[in-house]
Amino acid sequence: MIQRPKGTYDVYGVKAKKILYLEKLINVLMEKYNYNYIRTPLFEKSELFHRAVGETTDIVTKETYDFKDKSDRDMTLRPEGTASVVRAYIENKMYSDPNLPSKNYYIGPMYRYERPQSGRYREFYQFGVEVFSSNDPMIDAEVISIPVNFYKLLGLKGVKVKINTLGDTESRNKYKEALIEYFKPYLDSLCEDCKNRYLKNPLRILDCKVDNDKEFFKDAPKMRDYLNEESKNYFEKVQKYLDALEIEYEVDYSIVRGLDYYNHTVFEVEASVEGFGAQNVLCGGGRYNGLVKMIGNTDEPGVGFALGFERLLTALEFENINLPYEDEIDVYVIPVGEKETAFSLLQALRLNGFKADTDYMDRSIKANFKQADRLNSKYVIIIGEEEVKNGIYKIKNNKTKEEFEINKEDIIDFLDQNIDSEEM
Ligand code: AMP
């Protein structure tokens, strides 16, 4: 038996229903926020991620799925969504649309060659947003509000929002210098990765999973002491806007985020439920002014986040939340010999917006009633020789067991009056 690759999973049955429900809710929520759906390729030229995500990040140094295509070009399965959306934004000159800021959202699989464990997969799904062209701290707060409200709509309670600022370029550069100075005497005790990060991006040392419980990390310089006035003001405004939205948060100076491109606001949403496990960051994001310029020849600010479906599903299970996904149909048509008439009615029902099904297994009438129950059908219609002859169909309310005899021309009207259908 050929098995699926390590770190991947199949989606079917109840899990498929849950995922479709989540996607539907995201689409509805994003419509309310007036964000536009964007889809980019699953693979890009490797260079894009090297340049955008950063040469010192684990994602790029160790975790990308790289391959050569048949023309010997270096390609990479996308490890995250931002770089691709930024590339699409520039390549399609989306910035020239006067309808700014450009507010985009995506849903799709990402690929990272990580050690598979609970909450960490090699193929995983993310919902993310990327907003371009606005330097308004209100947008930072809005971007943070999206996952918070999404989790709230789902009924999740054990979530904690943590925010921090990495400041503007000037503040960040001063902070980098301070870190380089501070870690100099400890260079030998740093892990190999951190030695490499030391000059290229010392902020990433603070995020290291190997080194960060070492004693000398405690007294490392703190970003808050290196912020210039502008950066401080910006961060204060983001907090004021979050207060206006009544979003609870905690300022956590240790958050630096794993990717190289962030500045100003960074944030994470954690599952703060006892026993959730080490992979408790449900969502992460921040501002990345400068990334657009790094990839293309235009300079536009950007801010975004990404949240994973897998950890979200685990959090929902942890809090015993049942998603209200549809698990019933409107009508089950039972053909008694008259399969063509039943089949034709089935199509009419479906095209009029009803969820309808029939028998393809040549079941007995009794077995068909059982099947209707299994599908949680609201109504059952029986079509046999007599019904076809008279043009009058028997409709049974499968919950109350009431039976009706309805002219075949009036079937749709009858169901319209009794069931909320979705217009096609
Ligand atoms: P990142 O792109 O690393 O900032 O991650 C954003 C979110 O994506 C995380 O909070 C997780 O929910 C999810 N995520 C990241 N990596 C993985 C992974 N390997 N497996 C499952 N979910 C992931």
Boltz pocket constraint, residues with backbone or C-beta under 6 A from the ligand:
constraints:
  - pocket:
      binder: B
      contacts: [[A, 79], [A, 80], [A, 112], [A, 114], [A, 119], [A, 120], [A, 121], [A, 122], [A, 123], [A, 124], [A, 125], [A, 126], [A, 258], [A, 269], [A, 281], [A, 282], [A, 283], [A, 284], [A, 285], [A, 306], [A, 307], [A, 308], [A, 309], [A, 310], [A, 311], [A, 312]]
      max_distance: 6.0
